[in-house]
Amino acid sequence: MTRLVAFDFDGTLSDSEMTVLLGERCGVADEMADITARAMNDELSYAESLRKRAALLEHLEEEEAQRAWDRVELREGAGDVIRRLRERGHYVAIFTGGFERGVAAALERAGAEVDEIVANRLPIEGGRLTGEVEGPLIEGTKDEQLERVAGEQGVPMTRTVAVGDGANDLPMLEVAGLAVGYEPKPAVEPSCDVVVESMFELADLFEDEGFLVGDGDA
């Protein structure tokens, strides 16, 4: 029977932090990293942190932003985990407060595909970032997306899996059938059923759980 496996991106599928990479293009990387760390440790609301980070990018040229997207990469082994899950008929989604262009670029370079990406966007006007941010995961939460996709795909919530590391992953980790922390932040770990520290450990976990055995009916 198909399972729904939902991954966070920054800090989970990728060790790149998109806003920091963008911040490096306009000299605000340290400020970006500080805001990101506060949000991931649940010291600052995610929506507020995302808007603060986007505002720091106002006027960044689109070409410079593309150079940042080009540096976003999947972790070693992540593409293989995604491919194996999909080969066995599972529905694989990425839910990220990060940005769809960076996710898409990283997947393409790794030769990996997922069934659905839910991400935010940085609007561009006149060839420059506006300093705004838009998308479903600013005020919206990942549990809402997990429940929506599970309903659309006919997957019971008991057969959903969430993999994440930061505070904005807590909502989906708390409602998923299996909550996997990928090197989770201290405030997140108590909500995880199991913790892994590499994509190879994650693959082993999925094998042990029967997700990567046979034809996906385990």
C-alpha positions as protocol buffer text, in pm:
chain_id: "A"
residue {
  index: 1
  type: MET
  ca { x: 0 y: 0 z: 0 }
}
residue {
  index: 2
  type: THR
  ca { x: 126 y: 343 z: -95 }
}
residue {
  index: 3
  type: ARG
  ca { x: 267 y: 569 z: 171 }
}
residue {
  index: 4
  type: LEU
  ca { x: 304 y: 944 z: 163 }
}
residue {
  index: 5
  type: VAL
  ca { x: 657 y: 1051 z: 251 }
}
residue {
  index: 6
  type: ALA
  ca { x: 699 y: 1425 z: 307 }
}
residue {
  index: 7
  type: PHE
  ca { x: 1043 y: 1579 z: 333 }
}
residue {
  index: 8
  type: ASP
  ca { x: 1157 y: 1916 z: 453 }
}
residue {
  index: 9
  type: PHE
  ca { x: 1428 y: 2057 z: 225 }
}
residue {
  index: 10
  type: ASP
  ca { x: 1675 y: 2300 z: 386 }
}
residue {
  index: 11
  type: GLY
  ca { x: 1857 y: 2113 z: 662 }
}
residue {
  index: 12
  type: THR
  ca { x: 1703 y: 1780 z: 561 }
}
residue {
  index: 13
  type: LEU
  ca { x: 1723 y: 1681 z: 195 }
}
residue {
  index: 14
  type: SER
  ca { x: 1985 y: 1952 z: 151 }
}
residue {
  index: 15
  type: ASP
  ca { x: 2248 y: 2094 z: 383 }
}
residue {
  index: 16
  type: SER
  ca { x: 2228 y: 2419 z: 188 }
}
residue {
  index: 17
  type: GLU
  ca { x: 2037 y: 2706 z: 348 }
}
residue {
  index: 18
  type: MET
  ca { x: 1885 y: 2893 z: 56 }
}
residue {
  index: 19
  type: THR
  ca { x: 1839 y: 3229 z: 223 }
}
residue {
  index: 20
  type: VAL
  ca { x: 2201 y: 3225 z: 341 }
}
residue {
  index: 21
  type: LEU
  ca { x: 2323 y: 3145 z: -11 }
}
residue {
  index: 22
  type: LEU
  ca { x: 2115 y: 3435 z: -139 }
}
residue {
  index: 23
  type: GLY
  ca { x: 2240 y: 3655 z: 142 }
}
residue {
  index: 24
  type: GLU
  ca { x: 2598 y: 3587 z: 39 }
}
residue {
  index: 25
  type: ARG
  ca { x: 2520 y: 3746 z: -297 }
}
residue {
  index: 26
  type: CYS
  ca { x: 2438 y: 4078 z: -130 }
}
residue {
  index: 27
  type: GLY
  ca { x: 2654 y: 4073 z: 184 }
}
residue {
  index: 28
  type: VAL
  ca { x: 2391 y: 3984 z: 445 }
}
residue {
  index: 29
  type: ALA
  ca { x: 2468 y: 3614 z: 500 }
}
residue {
  index: 30
  type: ASP
  ca { x: 2549 y: 3654 z: 871 }
}
residue {
  index: 31
  type: GLU
  ca { x: 2221 y: 3833 z: 937 }
}
residue {
  index: 32
  type: MET
  ca { x: 2039 y: 3562 z: 742 }
}
residue {
  index: 33
  type: ALA
  ca { x: 2204 y: 3283 z: 940 }
}
residue {
  index: 34
  type: ASP
  ca { x: 2115 y: 3446 z: 1272 }
}
residue {
  index: 35
  type: ILE
  ca { x: 1749 y: 3488 z: 1177 }
}
residue {
  index: 36
  type: THR
  ca { x: 1735 y: 3131 z: 1045 }
}
residue {
  index: 37
  type: ALA
  ca { x: 1885 y: 2986 z: 1361 }
}
residue {
  index: 38
  type: ARG
  ca { x: 1636 y: 3174 z: 1581 }
}
residue {
  index: 39
  type: ALA
  ca { x: 1346 y: 3044 z: 1372 }
}
residue {
  index: 40
  type: MET
  ca { x: 1467 y: 2683 z: 1365 }
}
residue {
  index: 41
  type: ASN
  ca { x: 1505 y: 2688 z: 1744 }
}
residue {
  index: 42
  type: ASP
  ca { x: 1149 y: 2820 z: 1777 }
}
residue {
  index: 43
  type: GLU
  ca { x: 1262 y: 3159 z: 1912 }
}
residue {
  index: 44
  type: LEU
  ca { x: 1097 y: 3350 z: 1627 }
}
residue {
  index: 45
  type: SER
  ca { x: 786 y: 3268 z: 1428 }
}
residue {
  index: 46
  type: TYR
  ca { x: 866 y: 3119 z: 1091 }
}
residue {
  index: 47
  type: ALA
  ca { x: 650 y: 3369 z: 903 }
}
residue {
  index: 48
  type: GLU
  ca { x: 822 y: 3661 z: 1072 }
}
residue {
  index: 49
  type: SER
  ca { x: 1167 y: 3516 z: 1012 }
}
residue {
  index: 50
  type: LEU
  ca { x: 1095 y: 3450 z: 645 }
}
residue {
  index: 51
  type: ARG
  ca { x: 971 y: 3803 z: 584 }
}
residue {
  index: 52
  type: LYS
  ca { x: 1275 y: 3946 z: 763 }
}
residue {
  index: 53
  type: ARG
  ca { x: 1508 y: 3740 z: 547 }
}
residue {
  index: 54
  type: ALA
  ca { x: 1327 y: 3824 z: 223 }
}
residue {
  index: 55
  type: ALA
  ca { x: 1342 y: 4195 z: 308 }
}
residue {
  index: 56
  type: LEU
  ca { x: 1721 y: 4173 z: 332 }
}
residue {
  index: 57
  type: LEU
  ca { x: 1727 y: 4055 z: -30 }
}
residue {
  index: 58
  type: GLU
  ca { x: 1546 y: 4355 z: -176 }
}
residue {
  index: 59
  type: HIS
  ca { x: 1705 y: 4472 z: -505 }
}
residue {
  index: 60
  type: LEU
  ca { x: 1920 y: 4157 z: -546 }
}
residue {
  index: 61
  type: GLU
  ca { x: 1958 y: 4103 z: -921 }
}
residue {
  index: 62
  type: GLU
  ca { x: 1786 y: 3797 z: -1067 }
}
residue {
  index: 63
  type: GLU
  ca { x: 2117 y: 3679 z: -1216 }
}
residue {
  index: 64
  type: GLU
  ca { x: 2279 y: 3688 z: -874 }
}
residue {
  index: 65
  type: ALA
  ca { x: 1984 y: 3498 z: -727 }
}
residue {
  index: 66
  type: GLN
  ca { x: 2028 y: 3233 z: -995 }
}
residue {
  index: 67
  type: ARG
  ca { x: 2390 y: 3191 z: -893 }
}
residue {
  index: 68
  type: ALA
  ca { x: 2264 y: 3110 z: -544 }
}
residue {
  index: 69
  type: TRP
  ca { x: 2007 y: 2859 z: -675 }
}
residue {
  index: 70
  type: ASP
  ca { x: 2288 y: 2694 z: -870 }
}
residue {
  index: 71
  type: ARG
  ca { x: 2471 y: 2618 z: -544 }
}
residue {
  index: 72
  type: VAL
  ca { x: 2179 y: 2436 z: -380 }
}
residue {
  index: 73
  type: GLU
  ca { x: 2251 y: 2062 z: -372 }
}
residue {
  index: 74
  type: LEU
  ca { x: 2092 y: 1749 z: -231 }
}
residue {
  index: 75
  type: ARG
  ca { x: 2275 y: 1567 z: 46 }
}
residue {
  index: 76
  type: GLU
  ca { x: 2475 y: 1262 z: -52 }
}
residue {
  index: 77
  type: GLY
  ca { x: 2233 y: 972 z: -87 }
}
residue {
  index: 78
  type: ALA
  ca { x: 1917 y: 1186 z: -89 }
}
residue {
  index: 79
  type: GLY
  ca { x: 1847 y: 1138 z: -457 }
}
residue {
  index: 80
  type: ASP
  ca { x: 1880 y: 762 z: -418 }
}
residue {
  index: 81
  type: VAL
  ca { x: 1635 y: 753 z: -126 }
}
residue {
  index: 82
  type: ILE
  ca { x: 1381 y: 952 z: -329 }
}
residue {
  index: 83
  type: ARG
  ca { x: 1421 y: 731 z: -635 }
}
residue {
  index: 84
  type: ARG
  ca { x: 1385 y: 409 z: -434 }
}
residue {
  index: 85
  type: LEU
  ca { x: 1071 y: 532 z: -260 }
}
residue {
  index: 86
  type: ARG
  ca { x: 907 y: 628 z: -588 }
}
residue {
  index: 87
  type: GLU
  ca { x: 1013 y: 306 z: -761 }
}
residue {
  index: 88
  type: ARG
  ca { x: 816 y: 120 z: -494 }
}
residue {
  index: 89
  type: GLY
  ca { x: 507 y: 327 z: -555 }
}
residue {
  index: 90
  type: HIS
  ca { x: 521 y: 569 z: -263 }
}
residue {
  index: 91
  type: TYR
  ca { x: 413 y: 931 z: -308 }
}
residue {
  index: 92
  type: VAL
  ca { x: 705 y: 1164 z: -231 }
}
residue {
  index: 93
  type: ALA
  ca { x: 651 y: 1531 z: -152 }
}
residue {
  index: 94
  type: ILE
  ca { x: 873 y: 1819 z: -46 }
}
residue {
  index: 95
  type: PHE
  ca { x: 725 y: 2077 z: 192 }
}
residue {
  index: 96
  type: THR
  ca { x: 958 y: 2370 z: 241 }
}
residue {
  index: 97
  type: GLY
  ca { x: 945 y: 2728 z: 354 }
}
residue {
  index: 98
  type: GLY
  ca { x: 1238 y: 2768 z: 115 }
}
residue {
  index: 99
  type: PHE
  ca { x: 1203 y: 2851 z: -250 }
}
residue {
  index: 100
  type: GLU
  ca { x: 1081 y: 2642 z: -539 }
}
residue {
  index: 101
  type: ARG
  ca { x: 1353 y: 2754 z: -781 }
}
residue {
  index: 102
  type: GLY
  ca { x: 1629 y: 2627 z: -553 }
}
residue {
  index: 103
  type: VAL
  ca { x: 1451 y: 2297 z: -488 }
}
residue {
  index: 104
  type: ALA
  ca { x: 1387 y: 2240 z: -858 }
}
residue {
  index: 105
  type: ALA
  ca { x: 1747 y: 2321 z: -949 }
}
residue {
  index: 106
  type: ALA
  ca { x: 1889 y: 2080 z: -692 }
}
residue {
  index: 107
  type: LEU
  ca { x: 1658 y: 1796 z: -795 }
}
residue {
  index: 108
  type: GLU
  ca { x: 1742 y: 1845 z: -1161 }
}
residue {
  index: 109
  type: ARG
  ca { x: 2116 y: 1834 z: -1096 }
}
residue {
  index: 110
  type: ALA
  ca { x: 2074 y: 1514 z: -893 }
}
residue {
  index: 111
  type: GLY
  ca { x: 1856 y: 1355 z: -1159 }
}
residue {
  index: 112
  type: ALA
  ca { x: 1579 y: 1307 z: -904 }
}
residue {
  index: 113
  type: GLU
  ca { x: 1206 y: 1375 z: -926 }
}
residue {
  index: 114
  type: VAL
  ca { x: 934 y: 1401 z: -663 }
}
residue {
  index: 115
  type: ASP
  ca { x: 558 y: 1386 z: -698 }
}
residue {
  index: 116
  type: GLU
  ca { x: 488 y: 1728 z: -548 }
}
residue {
  index: 117
  type: ILE
  ca { x: 673 y: 2037 z: -428 }
}
residue {
  index: 118
  type: VAL
  ca { x: 508 y: 2284 z: -192 }
}
residue {
  index: 119
  type: ALA
  ca { x: 738 y: 2584 z: -156 }
}
residue {
  index: 120
  type: ASN
  ca { x: 748 y: 2961 z: -141 }
}
residue {
  index: 121
  type: ARG
  ca { x: 857 y: 3216 z: -403 }
}
residue {
  index: 122
  type: LEU
  ca { x: 1057 y: 3538 z: -412 }
}
residue {
  index: 123
  type: PRO
  ca { x: 882 y: 3776 z: -655 }
}
residue {
  index: 124
  type: ILE
  ca { x: 1092 y: 3953 z: -916 }
}
residue {
  index: 125
  type: GLU
  ca { x: 1021 y: 4288 z: -1077 }
}
residue {
  index: 126
  type: GLY
  ca { x: 1246 y: 4463 z: -1324 }
}
residue {
  index: 127
  type: GLY
  ca { x: 1505 y: 4189 z: -1295 }
}
residue {
  index: 128
  type: ARG
  ca { x: 1546 y: 4227 z: -917 }
}
residue {
  index: 129
  type: LEU
  ca { x: 1398 y: 4067 z: -606 }
}
residue {
  index: 130
  type: THR
  ca { x: 1127 y: 4282 z: -453 }
}
residue {
  index: 131
  type: GLY
  ca { x: 1208 y: 4196 z: -91 }
}
residue {
  index: 132
  type: GLU
  ca { x: 869 y: 4026 z: -59 }
}
residue {
  index: 133
  type: VAL
  ca { x: 790 y: 3658 z: -26 }
}
residue {
  index: 134
  type: GLU
  ca { x: 478 y: 3468 z: -127 }
}
residue {
  index: 135
  type: GLY
  ca { x: 356 y: 3112 z: -109 }
}
residue {
  index: 136
  type: PRO
  ca { x: 159 y: 2852 z: 87 }
}
residue {
  index: 137
  type: LEU
  ca { x: 417 y: 2797 z: 363 }
}
residue {
  index: 138
  type: ILE
  ca { x: 450 y: 3144 z: 508 }
}
residue {
  index: 139
  type: GLU
  ca { x: 144 y: 3150 z: 731 }
}
residue {
  index: 140
  type: GLY
  ca { x: 33 y: 2802 z: 625 }
}
residue {
  index: 141
  type: THR
  ca { x: 172 y: 2501 z: 807 }
}
residue {
  index: 142
  type: LYS
  ca { x: 312 y: 2167 z: 699 }
}
residue {
  index: 143
  type: ASP
  ca { x: 53 y: 1961 z: 885 }
}
residue {
  index: 144
  type: GLU
  ca { x: -215 y: 2124 z: 669 }
}
residue {
  index: 145
  type: GLN
  ca { x: -23 y: 2028 z: 357 }
}
residue {
  index: 146
  type: LEU
  ca { x: 36 y: 1673 z: 482 }
}
residue {
  index: 147
  type: GLU
  ca { x: -334 y: 1627 z: 556 }
}
residue {
  index: 148
  type: ARG
  ca { x: -433 y: 1781 z: 220 }
}
residue {
  index: 149
  type: VAL
  ca { x: -202 y: 1561 z: 13 }
}
residue {
  index: 150
  type: ALA
  ca { x: -290 y: 1250 z: 213 }
}
residue {
  index: 151
  type: GLY
  ca { x: -658 y: 1317 z: 146 }
}
residue {
  index: 152
  type: GLU
  ca { x: -601 y: 1378 z: -224 }
}
residue {
  index: 153
  type: GLN
  ca { x: -396 y: 1060 z: -259 }
}
residue {
  index: 154
  type: GLY
  ca { x: -620 y: 844 z: -44 }
}
residue {
  index: 155
  type: VAL
  ca { x: -343 y: 769 z: 205 }
}
residue {
  index: 156
  type: PRO
  ca { x: -449 y: 727 z: 570 }
}
residue {
  index: 157
  type: MET
  ca { x: -259 y: 956 z: 808 }
}
residue {
  index: 158
  type: THR
  ca { x: -129 y: 644 z: 982 }
}
residue {
  index: 159
  type: ARG
  ca { x: 64 y: 567 z: 662 }
}
residue {
  index: 160
  type: THR
  ca { x: 224 y: 910 z: 631 }
}
residue {
  index: 161
  type: VAL
  ca { x: 589 y: 980 z: 706 }
}
residue {
  index: 162
  type: ALA
  ca { x: 738 y: 1322 z: 783 }
}
residue {
  index: 163
  type: VAL
  ca { x: 1112 y: 1392 z: 775 }
}
residue {
  index: 164
  type: GLY
  ca { x: 1241 y: 1725 z: 906 }
}
residue {
  index: 165
  type: ASP
  ca { x: 1477 y: 1908 z: 1136 }
}
residue {
  index: 166
  type: GLY
  ca { x: 1345 y: 2249 z: 1238 }
}
residue {
  index: 167
  type: ALA
  ca { x: 1064 y: 2416 z: 1430 }
}
residue {
  index: 168
  type: ASN
  ca { x: 853 y: 2475 z: 1119 }
}
residue {
  index: 169
  type: ASP
  ca { x: 854 y: 2096 z: 1069 }
}
residue {
  index: 170
  type: LEU
  ca { x: 697 y: 2034 z: 1408 }
}
residue {
  index: 171
  type: PRO
  ca { x: 334 y: 2051 z: 1286 }
}
residue {
  index: 172
  type: MET
  ca { x: 382 y: 1773 z: 1031 }
}
residue {
  index: 173
  type: LEU
  ca { x: 603 y: 1567 z: 1261 }
}
residue {
  index: 174
  type: GLU
  ca { x: 333 y: 1577 z: 1528 }
}
residue {
  index: 175
  type: VAL
  ca { x: 56 y: 1444 z: 1301 }
}
residue {
  index: 176
  type: ALA
  ca { x: 247 y: 1200 z: 1077 }
}
residue {
  index: 177
  type: GLY
  ca { x: 222 y: 826 z: 1124 }
}
residue {
  index: 178
  type: LEU
  ca { x: 602 y: 816 z: 1150 }
}
residue {
  index: 179
  type: ALA
  ca { x: 799 y: 1126 z: 1252 }
}
residue {
  index: 180
  type: VAL
  ca { x: 1167 y: 1117 z: 1153 }
}
residue {
  index: 181
  type: GLY
  ca { x: 1408 y: 1381 z: 1277 }
}
residue {
  index: 182
  type: TYR
  ca { x: 1704 y: 1446 z: 1049 }
}
residue {
  index: 183
  type: GLU
  ca { x: 1970 y: 1586 z: 1285 }
}
residue {
  index: 184
  type: PRO
  ca { x: 1680 y: 1769 z: 1454 }
}
residue {
  index: 185
  type: LYS
  ca { x: 1715 y: 2088 z: 1656 }
}
residue {
  index: 186
  type: PRO
  ca { x: 1685 y: 2042 z: 2035 }
}
residue {
  index: 187
  type: ALA
  ca { x: 1331 y: 2184 z: 2040 }
}
residue {
  index: 188
  type: VAL
  ca { x: 1225 y: 1938 z: 1770 }
}
residue {
  index: 189
  type: GLU
  ca { x: 1377 y: 1607 z: 1880 }
}
residue {
  index: 190
  type: PRO
  ca { x: 1112 y: 1528 z: 2148 }
}
residue {
  index: 191
  type: SER
  ca { x: 846 y: 1520 z: 1876 }
}
residue {
  index: 192
  type: CYS
  ca { x: 1037 y: 1263 z: 1666 }
}
residue {
  index: 193
  type: ASP
  ca { x: 974 y: 889 z: 1675 }
}
residue {
  index: 194
  type: VAL
  ca { x: 1325 y: 824 z: 1549 }
}
residue {
  index: 195
  type: VAL
  ca { x: 1633 y: 1032 z: 1467 }
}
residue {
  index: 196
  type: VAL
  ca { x: 1881 y: 979 z: 1181 }
}
residue {
  index: 197
  type: GLU
  ca { x: 2205 y: 1156 z: 1097 }
}
residue {
  index: 198
  type: SER
  ca { x: 2255 y: 1067 z: 732 }
}
residue {
  index: 199
  type: MET
  ca { x: 2060 y: 970 z: 423 }
}
residue {
  index: 200
  type: PHE
  ca { x: 2215 y: 626 z: 449 }
}
residue {
  index: 201
  type: GLU
  ca { x: 2070 y: 585 z: 799 }
}
residue {
  index: 202
  type: LEU
  ca { x: 1737 y: 704 z: 662 }
}
residue {
  index: 203
  type: ALA
  ca { x: 1749 y: 443 z: 385 }
}
residue {
  index: 204
  type: ASP
  ca { x: 1825 y: 175 z: 644 }
}
residue {
  index: 205
  type: LEU
  ca { x: 1530 y: 293 z: 855 }
}
residue {
  index: 206
  type: PHE
  ca { x: 1297 y: 279 z: 556 }
}
residue {
  index: 207
  type: GLU
  ca { x: 1420 y: -71 z: 477 }
}
residue {
  index: 208
  type: ASP
  ca { x: 1362 y: -179 z: 837 }
}
residue {
  index: 209
  type: GLU
  ca { x: 1010 y: -32 z: 825 }
}
residue {
  index: 210
  type: GLY
  ca { x: 939 y: -224 z: 504 }
}
residue {
  index: 211
  type: PHE
  ca { x: 901 y: 83 z: 281 }
}
residue {
  index: 212
  type: LEU
  ca { x: 1176 y: -25 z: 43 }
}
residue {
  index: 213
  type: VAL
  ca { x: 1099 y: -395 z: 33 }
}
residue {
  index: 214
  type: GLY
  ca { x: 927 y: -576 z: -250 }
}
residue {
  index: 215
  type: ASP
  ca { x: 676 y: -378 z: -451 }
}
residue {
  index: 216
  type: GLY
  ca { x: 579 y: -115 z: -194 }
}
residue {
  index: 217
  type: ASP
  ca { x: 289 y: -314 z: -45 }
}
residue {
  index: 218
  type: ALA
  ca { x: 469 y: -375 z: 284 }
}
